[in-house]
Amino acid sequence: MIHKTRDASFKTIFANHALFAEFLRDFVSIEVFKEVRSGDIKDESAHFADLDREARDSDIVKRVRLSSPDIPEVYAIALVEHQSTVDFSIVNRVSHYIDRIYMTLLALLLQSSTSTRR
């Protein structure tokens, strides 16, 4: 029961854009996150919801717009699960998200290059 409570608490923090922006600014020691505001964050979890039901309920995917010209945006993946034993399949879930993000970005790039040729 304690794990479900912790999972719900973390999911509440990550689901709320203002709290997630505060988390990035205050707890992640990466300079490009220091200026992130709630309006810079978009929940992309539904876009990646074709994973199994358990993953969809506990995983959060956010697209974060940054003020850096070198890095205009990043994707943040939060697998919110407290477990009493090591779950080696988590690596596969993260790999799947990374693959889907690359495919999404590739499709956007191809769509952009096609529309500029016309």
Buried (B, 14 or more C-beta within 10 A) or exposed (E): EEEEEEBEEBBEBBBBBEEBBBBBBEEEEEEBBEEBBEEBBEBBBEEBEEBEEEBEBBBBBBBBBBEEEEEEEBBBBBBBBEEEEEEEEEEEBEEBBEEBBEEBEEEEEEEEEEEEEE
